[in-house]
Each structure stands twice: as C-alpha cells, then as structure tokens.
Amino acid sequence: MSERTEVIVEVWPVSADGIGLWLISGKDAWRSEAVRQDSDPHTAVTDLLSVNDVSDGVKLLHSTSWRAEDTAVVLTYVAVIGCGAFVRDKWKNAAPISPALPDAVGKPIAVEATEAPIPRYIDVLMHGLRHLQFLLQTDSAARSALCGRWPDHLAAFRPALAGMYDHEHGQEPITLPEGQ
C-alpha cells in the first residue's frame, strides 16, 4: 500500500500602496505543515493568515496553482491584504514586487516537453500576480476586492500563456491583448 501524499498550502500575502505592490512576508511565502486528514486546505490557509496576524485584513483569497514538491502537493494561494497609506509602516519586512523581476532572474529552468516544469518561487509569485490581473478582467467579486491602486499596479503583470519555457529560440512569452 502506498503512502498518502501530503498536501501543503503556501500563501503569498501581497498588499498595495501608492508606491507599488509588496510581499508583506518579506522574501518568501508562508507555508503550512501537512494539512490534517480531518481538515481542508482553505482552513490551513486561514490558520496561516491568523498565525501571521493578517486574517482581519484579507480582502481576497484565491488559489492560483498547485505543484508537486518532493512527496507533497503544494496548493498556492495569493492573499490580498488591505493597507493604509504606506505598506512598510505596518509591515517593516515587506519586500517590493516589481514586474521587472522575471527579466532580472531570467527564464525558468528548461525541461523536455514531457517533463513537469520546475517552477522557482519567483515564477510561482509572478504567476499568482498575473492570475490576479486575469481576475480583474473576469471576476466581479475579485474586481471589487482589488480596488484602489490594485488595477494600476497589476496592469504591468500581463498573463504569459506560452513561451516562458522556450530557451532554444529565445522567443518572448505570448501575452494576451489588453482586455482579454
């Protein structure tokens, strides 16, 4: 009999102010231990937010992806956290998130066509932000939650549908036209 695959959740807590977007956890996501069999992933996410004292400020909580990592499946969530005038007044260790980060770190690790991608944490975060940009266009509840400066800051995070992993031809990712 095979061992049960563990489920772990990670939360990328992001906030926005007049300057830009911020990862309020600093340099990485918050990750849970294995989700208990008598629980569910969403409860593990809300527990992580509570432990980190941000549960009252959550404006949007959305699962953006999943991936296999070692013997676990990691469910990724982005938590949009409300903020006042300046994020770092409340979260001293918050790190700025720039749409230029993918260019600065280069393309993801190349894999063969039949292999699973090997996303880096920066790829996961950027995918989550692109997912929020997509929700602005397609989900009225998310659009209401992503008010204030969010639409302006997310505008630079265009969905990248293909080409991310094209290392041979040096092609740029294909992006959706505005409003798609």
Disulfide bonds with the S-S distance in Angstrom:
none
